[in-house]
Amino acid sequence: MGKKAKEHRKKVAKRNRIIAQERKRFEKMSQELLTKMYEQSNNQSTQPTFNLPNMDGPLFVPTTEPIINSTVQSGPII
């Protein structure tokens, strides 16, 4: 395996790790929200109030670099 291939694998592994972390974070927040909603619906209060979990900061999505010499065209071909 060449140097470029190793570097590419390293970048892909890092990107996949970051995506998996964000997916777990989102799933955890969603599960907490659904649990709170379920508990409040079981309490049968007249005016349910849903307190959202702490959502400080945007979800991190890694930037992607344009692929040079890719086979995908940038626009429609007529």
N, C-alpha and C positions, 0 to 999 in steps of 0.2 A: 504494500500500500504506500502510495507516494505521500509527500509532505502536504500537498494541496488537499488530498482526500482526507488525511488525518485532521487538518484544520477545519475542513468542512464538517466532518463528523462531530468535532468538538463544538462548533457553532450550533449545529442542529440539536445536539444533546442539551446544550444550555437553553436554547429556545424552548424545547419540549419540556424541560424542567420548570421553566418560568410559567409556561401555559398550564401545566399540571398544578402548580401552586395556586394560581389564580382561579382555576376551576374548583379546587378544594375550598378556597376561601369563599367563593360565590355559593357553592353548595351548602357550606356551613351556615352562612348568613340566611340563605333561603330556608333551611331546615329550622333554624331558630325562630324565624318569623312565622312559619307555619305552626310550630309548636306553641308559640304565644297565642296565635289566633285560635288554635284548637282549645287551649286552656281557657281563654276568655269566652269562647262560645259555650263551653261546658258550665261556666259560672252563670251564664244566662243573664248577664247584666242588661239593663234596658238600653243603655248607650255604650256599646263596646268602643274602647279606645285602643287603637293599635299603636304601640310605640315601636318604631323601626329600630333595628340594631344599629350600632355605630358604623356608619358608612363613610368615614373620613377618607378623603382622597379618591381619585378615580381608580378603576381597575387598571392595572398595568398591562399594556399590550406592547410587546417588543417591536421596535421599528424593523422594517424589512428593507434590505438593500436591493436595488434593481439588479436583475440578473443580466449580465452582459452576454451577448450572442445567444439569447434564448431562442427556442423554436416557436414560442408563442408570439404572434404578431401583435403590434400595439394598436391596431385599428382594423376596421373591416377592409377586406380585399375585394375589389370590384373587377 
